[in-house]
Amino acid sequence: MTTSVTTETSLKDTVKARYGEAAKRAASEGSTSCCAPSCCGDTAAGVNAASFGAAAKDPITSNLYSAEESAEVPALAMSASLGCGNPTALASLAAGEVVLDLGSGGGIDVLLSAKRVGPTGKAYGLDMTDEMLAVARENQKRAGATNVEFLKGEIESIPLPDAHVDVVISNCVINLSGDKDRVLREAFRVLKPGGRFAVSDVVVRGEVPAEIRRSVELWIGCVAGALDESVYREKLAAAGFTDIEVVPTRVYNVADAAELLESAGIDAERIAPLVDGKFMSAFVRATRPAIIA
């Protein structure tokens, strides 16, 4: 039996609680496997929704960072990583730039960004979960990163001035928001003219069964809240962005989805063929236009 997503507030509270649990687990155990509850979503049965049910190596969160990148950050930052991509590797960050990570979690992408932009640049991380912020700040301390600042807040209301950052990144977080239009408008607002939007997210190609869209467990698992690729493009354009690209990085099939659907109380045999190849991790790029004199 699935749980309906009733209000943006209840969804946000549920997301905050689940990610708070994940942060506590990372802090207490030194690692948080995405085969355990409370990763990029979980189910009441304790099966990780982010993994689409894969037991040992999930298709969304595994093998996102190179060995060299893993060595650049504290082990706690790597173990608390719950994303679906590697935006820092794809965003082409340059020395001296200012970067903002929406939903920064344990801070892995912030710390990697800080290394890319160097001492003349800065990397902000924004998260609404106290427990994740505590983990992120501990990771900052362990890394000795002085060009990093973690902010508490919501991605729908970014606590930074207009035209303040060069690049907005995010790692499998925007799909969790109940007001994606507002998130994208805020990202546009804080970007400098000519600034870049470069996020990893889960997107959909084609119609998705209503049972999946209604399931709060799957929503938190980065599945039910995912936008259709065409809708994502439309929302970015409506927010003012140009040069919009959606590039798939991983496509998920029926085998990936079956166990997840069953764990959420959905008839996997009936539904799984309807979602085959429709969900994917993607790198989403866009630009805030430069001011034309």
Buried (B, 14 or more C-beta within 10 A) or exposed (E): EBBEBEEEEBBBEBBBBBBBBBBBBBBEEEEBBBBBBBBBBBBEEEBBBBBBBBEEEBBBBBEBBEEEBBEBBBEBBBBBBBBBBBBBBBBEBEEEBBBBBBBBBBBBBBBBBBBBBBEEBBBBBBBBBEBBBBBBBBBBEBBEBEBBBBBEEBBBEBEBEEBBBBBBBBBBBBBBBBBBBBBBBBBBBBBBEEBBBBBBBBBBBEEBBEBBBBBBBBBBBBBBBBBBBEEBBBBBEEBBBEEBEBEEBBBBBBEBBBBBBBBBBBEBEEBBEBBBEBBBBBBBBBBBEEEEE
